[in-house]
Amino acid sequence: MAEETDLEIEESGGGKKKLIIIIAAAVVLIAGAVGAFLFLSGDEEQAETLAEETVATESVSESSGAEIGSALYVAMPRPFVFNVPGASRDRIVQIKVQLLVRGDVNEEVAKKHIPLIESTLLGVLSTTTADELSTSAGKETIRLTALDKVQAAMEAVEGSKVIERVLFTGFVMQ
């Protein structure tokens, strides 16, 4: 019949490599578990803190009798693109604008009057120069002027300012 042969496995350091890999994998798993625990336990503390702040804010607003409302942002449907004169040459400017309003009622009023707001903003923005728009102080001045004009226009139409802030969310000058 067939001869019986003994198979023997030679050990050549492969066992040590496997042991090192297993230990490294165990360390990675333990570190991942600790990280997940800390991450998830931190969320509960933040949620509790947020809930406490919300309760405190509600009690203050109820006691004062004035309801401020949550901050909502109304984006203008398209960016403003216009020409401005510069010292050396005329430039083309593209500005994306969003409006900060408080409460759902003011959001609906702002959305209803978007053509009026766009017209007012374009009137203010087109009177600037490239030199004014090239500095941070100039941009801030234009933003505040735009806010005043938009609030005046909304005051004339709706009887309240409605818009709290005008925000430039995109600004390109070529």
Order of alpha helices (4+ residues) and beta strands (2+ residues): alpha-beta-beta-beta-alpha-alpha-alpha-alpha-beta
